[in-house]
């Protein structure tokens, strides 16, 4: 068994740790971290600008994007690398939304914002507004219902006519086919084989079309999510587009699994899975995981926006029905991240089965970095859960869960950087630097969360004895910070332009944490 397969098996139980911190009702196979979006088909290009860079830092002009590469003629479409997004510590979060834009001069203030409005008057104003809105909605519903009845009657008549015409045509066609079949001799075996091959080719074309449609939909949705900014309507529209991409890619993955199972059942002698099938499976699972990861990230942004609106409503003493929206989006985000982690694991399995001589190493590296991203983002959400759930900051349960998930994410990044594809020079220096930055972020989060939970290492009370020898979950916070500092140093060395300033800043933060721990009263 290869080292990457051992990593996948050894980390399969890391998700059980997430159940101990809190019961969110989400599947806990695996989990969240570094936010990613799809990038180029084959290259491992990092993002043009690191979103975590300080606002005052000078950034080099982004290089022109490379021309799109033609899609492979093979059934397996590219399993794309994704654009990274940093997972930072508390106080460094990029989720803080900018203040709302100033209103135009002369614009009327909201009714309840008028100076001197009491809480009772504000409540009465809101009730009157809701009652007026309900009456308007009721009128619209009645009009829509009447129109729907008329449309349904017309459609029913048209459908009846169409069904009658189709029945006549089908009956005539069936009679003609029966007559022709009775006059023709049976087909030779070779002809039957040719017919079966033609049917299989049609199925392959349909599957390939579904994969291509799903990938195109994912790219369009990614662009919409990037352009949405802080506009909630645009964000919801992008989420709908992502849901459509997820549906297409999931259908392609299900069809591949069904075809593979059918072929195995019909073949009496077990044979190795063809490389083309494995490549297709890795592409479908990997791009499905990318779509789920991107949608989870978008839901997290919506949760942060809803949390801010809830806080503003509480501060004004007015509750207009926004309560619970932040928790809803946060739970949906976590569920999507769990599903993304599972899909990355399926992509890892398919890519590992291909072997290095058939191009599987690249897919292994991509699946591991994506899985680490999903785990790390879940860890960040667990660390921020107090803000969503109204529980006091520093809850040991949430901190322990965050520590365990962040430690598992760091293991995925470590395994990706030690894969043959990276060791043999298949990944560019800038791409390796980005993974080192993510690895350092995961180690920092694991150390801080473990210390907040009151525990020593980042295991959060879970993990297995087999992981203790090499897993980051067995490390003390001090060692996690030291290793994180090494990761930032390596990232700065590999990509001084893109990661230099940020790597130095994060390295200094690790040194400060180590100094506080050694000389500030910690053991």
C-alpha positions in Angstrom: 0.0 0.0 0.0 1.4 3.4 -1.0 2.1 6.2 1.6 -0.8 8.3 0.3 -3.2 5.4 0.7 -2.0 4.8 4.2 -2.6 8.5 4.9 -6.2 8.2 3.6 -6.9 5.1 5.7 -5.3 6.5 8.8 -7.2 9.8 8.6 -10.6 8.1 7.8 -11.5 8.3 11.5 -10.5 11.9 12.0 -14.1 13.0 11.4 -15.4 11.1 14.4 -13.6 13.6 16.5 -16.0 16.4 15.2 -18.9 14.7 16.9 -17.5 15.2 20.4 -17.3 19.0 20.3 -20.9 19.6 19.4 -23.8 17.8 17.9 -24.6 19.7 14.7 -26.4 16.9 12.9 -24.0 17.0 10.0 -22.1 14.0 8.7 -18.7 13.8 10.3 -16.6 11.8 7.9 -14.1 14.6 7.3 -14.0 18.3 7.3 -13.1 21.9 6.5 -10.3 24.3 6.0 -8.7 26.3 3.3 -11.3 27.8 1.0 -10.7 26.9 -2.6 -12.0 27.6 -6.0 -11.3 25.9 -9.3 -8.2 27.1 -11.2 -6.6 26.0 -14.4 -7.2 22.6 -15.8 -3.7 21.2 -15.5 -1.4 23.9 -14.1 -1.0 24.5 -10.4 -1.1 28.3 -10.6 -1.7 30.1 -7.3 -4.1 33.1 -7.0 -2.9 36.4 -8.4 -3.2 38.1 -5.1 -3.1 36.6 -1.6 -6.3 37.7 0.1 -4.5 37.7 3.5 -1.9 40.3 2.5 -1.9 43.5 4.6 -3.9 46.3 3.1 -0.9 48.6 3.0 1.5 46.1 1.4 2.6 46.6 -2.1 1.5 43.8 -4.5 3.3 42.9 -7.7 1.1 43.3 -10.8 -0.6 40.0 -11.6 0.7 38.1 -14.6 -1.6 37.7 -17.6 -3.8 34.6 -17.3 -2.7 31.7 -19.5 -4.9 30.8 -22.5 -7.4 28.0 -21.7 -6.1 24.6 -22.6 -8.2 22.3 -24.8 -10.2 19.7 -23.0 -8.7 16.2 -23.1 -10.3 14.0 -25.7 -10.3 11.2 -23.1 -13.4 10.7 -21.0 -11.6 11.8 -17.9 -11.9 15.6 -17.7 -9.3 17.6 -15.7 -9.5 17.5 -12.0 -8.7 21.1 -11.4 -6.6 22.7 -8.8 -8.5 25.3 -6.8 -7.8 28.8 -5.8 -6.7 29.0 -2.1 -8.0 31.3 0.5 -6.3 31.7 3.9 -7.6 30.4 7.2 -6.4 33.0 9.7 -6.4 33.3 13.4 -9.0 35.2 15.5 -8.5 38.9 15.0 -7.0 38.3 11.5 -10.3 37.1 10.0 -11.2 38.3 6.5 -14.9 37.8 7.2 -15.5 41.2 8.6 -17.8 42.9 6.2 -17.3 46.6 5.3 -19.7 49.1 6.8 -22.8 49.8 4.7 -22.4 52.6 2.1 -23.6 56.0 3.2 -27.0 57.1 2.1 -27.6 59.7 -0.5 -28.1 63.2 0.8 -31.8 63.9 1.4 -32.8 60.3 1.6 -35.5 59.6 4.1 -34.4 57.7 7.2 -36.2 54.4 8.0 -39.3 54.8 10.1 -37.9 53.2 13.2 -34.6 55.1 12.9 -36.3 58.5 13.6 -34.9 60.0 16.7 -37.2 59.7 19.7 -38.9 56.5 18.5 -39.6 54.2 21.5 -39.4 50.4 21.4 -43.2 50.2 21.7 -43.7 52.5 18.7 -41.0 50.7 16.7 -42.8 47.4 17.4 -46.2 48.8 16.3 -44.6 50.2 13.2 -43.1 46.9 12.3 -46.4 45.0 13.0 -48.3 47.5 10.7 -45.6 47.1 8.0 -45.9 43.3 8.2 -49.7 43.4 8.1 -49.7 45.6 5.1 -47.2 43.3 3.4 -49.2 40.2 4.2 -52.4 41.8 2.6 -50.4 42.6 -0.5 -49.0 39.0 -0.6 -52.5 37.6 -0.1 -53.8 39.5 -3.1 -50.9 38.3 -5.2 -51.5 34.7 -4.1 -55.2 34.9 -5.0 -54.4 36.4 -8.5 -51.7 33.8 -9.1 -54.0 31.0 -8.0 -56.7 32.1 -10.4 -54.2 32.4 -13.2 -52.8 29.0 -12.4 -56.2 27.4 -12.6 -56.8 28.9 -16.1 -53.4 27.8 -17.3 -53.8 24.3 -15.8 -57.1 23.9 -17.7 -55.5 25.0 -21.0 -52.4 22.8 -20.5 -54.5 19.8 -19.6 -56.5 20.1 -22.8 -53.3 20.5 -24.8 -51.6 17.5 -23.1 -54.6 15.3 -23.8 -54.5 16.2 -27.5 -50.7 15.5 -27.6 -51.0 12.2 -25.8 -53.7 11.1 -28.1 -51.6 12.0 -31.2 -48.5 10.3 -29.7 -50.5 7.1 -28.9 -51.7 6.9 -32.5 -48.1 7.3 -33.9 -46.7 4.8 -31.4 -49.3 2.2 -32.3 -48.6 2.5 -36.0 -44.8 2.4 -35.4 -45.1 -0.7 -33.3 -47.2 -2.5 -35.9 -44.7 -1.6 -38.6 -41.8 -2.9 -36.5 -43.5 -6.1 -35.7 -44.2 -6.8 -39.4 -40.7 -6.0 -40.4 -39.2 -8.2 -37.6 -41.3 -11.2 -38.7 -39.9 -10.9 -42.2 -36.2 -10.6 -41.3 -33.8 -13.4 -40.2 -32.1 -13.3 -36.8 -29.0 -11.0 -36.6 -25.6 -12.7 -36.6 -23.7 -12.6 -33.3 -21.2 -10.2 -34.7 -24.0 -7.8 -35.6 -25.4 -8.0 -32.1 -21.9 -7.2 -30.6 -21.7 -4.2 -32.9 -25.1 -3.0 -31.7 -24.0 -3.3 -28.1 -20.8 -1.4 -28.8 -22.8 1.4 -30.4 -25.0 1.6 -27.3 -22.0 1.7 -25.0 -20.5 4.5 -27.2 -23.8 6.5 -26.8 -23.7 6.1 -23.0 -20.1 7.2 -23.0 -20.9 10.3 -25.0 -23.8 11.2 -22.7 -21.6 10.8 -19.6 -18.9 12.9 -21.1 -21.4 15.6 -22.0 -22.7 15.6 -18.4 -19.2 16.0 -17.1 -18.4 18.8 -19.5 -21.7 20.6 -18.6 -21.0 20.2 -14.9 -17.5 21.6 -15.2 -18.7 24.5 -17.4 -21.4 25.3 -14.9 -18.9 25.2 -12.0 -16.6 27.7 -13.7 -19.5 30.1 -14.4 -20.7 29.8 -10.8 -17.2 30.4 -9.5 -17.0 33.6 -11.5 -20.5 34.6 -10.2 -19.5 34.0 -6.6 -16.3 36.1 -7.1 -18.3 39.0 -8.6 -21.0 38.8 -6.0 -19.0 40.8 -3.4 -21.2 41.6 -0.4 -24.5 41.7 -2.4 -26.7 39.1 -0.7 -28.9 38.8 -3.8 -25.9 38.1 -6.1 -24.5 35.7 -3.5 -27.8 33.7 -3.4 -27.9 33.7 -7.2 -24.3 32.3 -7.3 -25.3 29.7 -4.7 -28.2 28.6 -7.0 -25.7 28.3 -9.9 -23.4 26.2 -7.7 -26.2 24.0 -6.6 -26.9 23.3 -10.3 -23.2 22.5 -10.9 -23.2 20.1 -7.9 -26.3 18.3 -9.3 -24.7 17.8 -12.7 -21.3 16.6 -11.3 -23.0 14.3 -8.8 -25.1 12.8 -11.7 -21.9 12.2 -13.6 -20.2 10.6 -10.6 -23.2 8.4 -9.9 -23.3 7.3 -13.5 -19.6 6.4 -13.4 -20.0 4.3 -10.2 -23.1 2.5 -11.7 -21.3 1.7 -14.9 -18.2 0.4 -13.0 -20.4 -1.7 -10.8 -22.3 -3.1 -13.8 -19.1 -4.0 -15.6 -17.7 -5.7 -12.6 -21.0 -7.7 -12.1 -21.1 -8.9 -15.7 -17.4 -9.9 -15.8 -16.9 -13.3 -14.3 -13.1 -12.8 -14.1 -12.2 -9.7 -12.0 -9.9 -7.4 -14.0 -8.2 -4.2 -13.0 -10.3 -1.0 -13.5 -9.2 0.7 -16.8 -7.2 3.9 -16.4 -9.8 5.9 -18.3 -12.5 4.9 -15.9 -10.3 5.8 -12.9 -9.3 9.1 -14.4 -13.0 9.9 -15.1 -13.9 8.9 -11.5 -11.2 11.1 -10.1 -12.3 14.0 -12.3 -16.0 13.7 -11.4 -15.4 13.3 -7.7 -12.7 16.0 -7.5 -14.7 18.6 -9.4 -17.8 17.7 -7.4 -15.7 18.3 -4.2 -14.5 21.6 -5.6 -18.1 22.7 -6.2 -19.2 21.6 -2.7 -16.2 23.4 -1.1 -17.0 26.6 -3.0 -20.6 26.5 -2.0 -19.7 25.9 1.6 -17.4 28.9 1.5 -20.3 31.0 0.1 -22.7 29.8 2.7 -20.1 30.8 5.4 -20.0 34.3 3.9 -23.8 34.5 4.1 -23.7 33.3 7.7 -21.2 36.0 8.6 -23.5 38.6 6.9 -26.6 37.3 8.7 -24.8 37.3 12.0 -23.9 41.0 11.5 -27.5 41.9 10.7 -28.8 40.0 13.7 -26.4 41.9 16.0 -27.5 45.2 14.5 -31.2 44.3 15.0 -30.5 43.4 18.7 -28.7 46.6 19.2 -31.7 48.6 17.8 -34.1 46.6 19.9 -36.0 45.5 16.8 -36.4 41.9 15.7 -37.8 41.7 12.1 -37.5 37.9 11.8 -33.8 37.7 11.1 -33.1 35.5 14.1 -31.8 32.0 13.1 -30.5 32.9 9.6 -26.9 32.9 10.7 -27.2 29.5 12.3 -29.0 28.1 9.3 -26.3 29.2 6.8 -23.5 28.1 9.2 -25.0 24.6 9.5 -25.5 24.3 5.7 -21.9 25.4 5.2 -20.6 22.7 7.5 -22.7 20.0 5.9 -21.4 21.1 2.4 -17.8 21.0 3.7 -18.4 17.5 5.1 -19.7 16.3 1.7 -16.7 18.1 0.0 -14.3 16.1 2.2 -16.0 12.9 1.3 -15.8 13.6 -2.4 -12.1 14.6 -2.1 -11.5 11.2 -0.4 -13.2 9.4 -3.3 -11.1 11.3 -5.8 -8.0 10.3 -3.7 -8.9 6.7 -3.9 -9.4 6.7 -7.6 -6.2 8.6 -8.3 -4.2 6.3 -6.0 -5.5 3.3 -7.9 -4.2 4.7 -11.1 -0.6 4.5 -9.9 2.3 6.9 -10.6 3.0 5.4 -14.0 -0.5 6.2 -15.2 -0.6 9.8 -14.0 -2.3 9.2 -10.6 0.2 11.2 -8.5 -1.1 14.6 -9.6 -4.7 13.6 -8.7 -3.4 12.4 -5.3 -1.8 15.7 -4.6 -4.9 17.7 -5.6 -7.3 15.5 -3.6 -5.1 15.8 -0.5 -4.8 19.6 -0.7 -8.6 19.9 -1.3 -9.4 17.6 1.6 -7.1 19.6 3.8 -8.9 22.8 2.7 -12.3 21.3 3.7 -11.0 20.2 7.1 -9.3 23.5 7.8 -12.4 25.6 7.0 -14.5 23.4 9.3 -11.9 24.0 12.0 -12.2 27.7 11.5 -16.0 27.5 11.7 -15.7 25.4 14.9 -13.4 28.1 16.3 -15.9 30.8 15.4 -19.0 28.8 16.5 -19.5 30.9 19.6 -20.4 33.8 17.4 -23.0 31.8 15.5 -24.5 30.0 18.5 -24.5 32.7 21.1 -22.3 30.7 23.4 -19.5 32.3 25.4 -16.2 32.8 23.6 -13.6 30.3 24.4 -15.9 27.3 24.8 -13.7 24.3 25.5 -16.0 22.0 23.4 -15.7 24.1 20.3 -12.0 24.7 20.8 -11.3 21.0 21.1 -13.2 20.3 17.9 -11.4 23.1 16.1 -8.0 21.7 17.3 -8.8 18.2 16.1 -10.0 19.3 12.7 -7.1 21.7 12.2 -4.6 19.0 13.2 -6.2 16.6 10.6 -6.0 19.3 8.0 -2.3 19.8 8.7 -1.7 16.1 8.1 -3.4 16.3 4.7 -1.1 19.2 3.7 2.0 17.4 4.9 1.0 14.3 2.9 0.4 16.4 -0.2 3.8 18.0 0.0 5.5 14.5 0.5 3.7 13.0 -2.5 5.8 11.7 -5.4 4.3 14.4 -7.7 5.7 17.2 -5.5 8.9 15.4 -4.6 9.8 14.8 -8.2 9.3 18.5 -9.1 5.8 18.3 -10.7 4.5 21.2 -8.7 5.7 24.8 -9.2 7.5 26.7 -6.5 4.6 29.2 -6.1 2.1 26.3 -5.7 4.3 24.6 -3.1 4.6 27.9 -1.3 0.8 28.2 -1.1 0.5 24.7 0.4 3.2 25.5 3.0 1.3 28.6 3.9 -1.9 26.6 4.4 0.0 24.0 6.4 1.3 26.7 8.7 -2.1 28.2 9.1 -3.6 24.8 10.1 -0.8 24.3 12.6 -1.3 27.7 14.2 -5.0 27.1 14.5 -4.5 23.7 16.0 -2.1 25.1 18.6 -4.3 28.1 19.6 -7.4 25.9 19.7 -5.7 23.2 21.8 -4.5 25.8 24.3 -8.0 27.4 24.5 -9.6 24.0 25.1 -7.3 23.5 28.1 -5.7 20.4 26.5 -2.0 19.8 25.7 -2.0 18.5 22.2 -4.4 19.2 19.4 -6.2 15.8 19.6 -9.3 17.2 21.3 -9.8 14.0 23.2 -10.0 11.9 20.0 -7.7 10.2 17.5 -6.2 6.8 17.5 -3.0 5.3 18.9 -1.8 4.6 15.4 -1.7 8.3 14.6 0.3 9.3 17.6 3.7 8.6 16.1 3.4 11.1 13.2 0.1 13.0 13.5 0.1 16.7 14.3 -2.8 15.9 16.7 -0.3 14.4 19.1 1.9 17.5 19.2 2.0 20.1 21.9 1.0 23.6 21.0 4.6 24.8 21.4 5.7 22.2 18.8 2.8 23.2 16.4 3.8 26.8 16.6 7.5 25.9 15.9 6.5 23.8 12.9 4.2 26.5 11.6 7.1 29.0 11.7 9.2 26.6 9.6 6.3 26.3 7.1 6.2 30.1 6.8 10.0 30.3 6.3 9.8 27.7 3.5 6.9 29.5 1.8 8.8 32.8 1.9 11.9 31.1 0.5 9.9 29.5 -2.4 7.8 32.5 -3.3 9.4 35.7 -1.8 7.2 37.9 -4.0 3.8 36.3 -3.2 4.4 35.0 0.3 7.4 36.9 1.6 5.7 39.7 3.6 2.9 37.6 4.8 5.2 34.7 5.7 7.4 37.0 7.8 4.3 38.4 9.6 3.0 35.0 10.4 6.4 33.8 11.4 6.6 36.7 13.9 3.2 35.8 15.2 4.4 32.2 15.9 7.5 33.6 17.6 5.3 35.8 19.8 3.1 32.9 20.7 6.1 30.8 21.6 7.6 33.6 23.7 4.3 34.1 25.6 4.1 30.4 26.3 7.7 30.1 27.5 7.9 33.3 29.5 4.3 34.3 30.2 3.4 31.7 32.8 2.5 28.7 30.6 4.0 25.4 31.4 
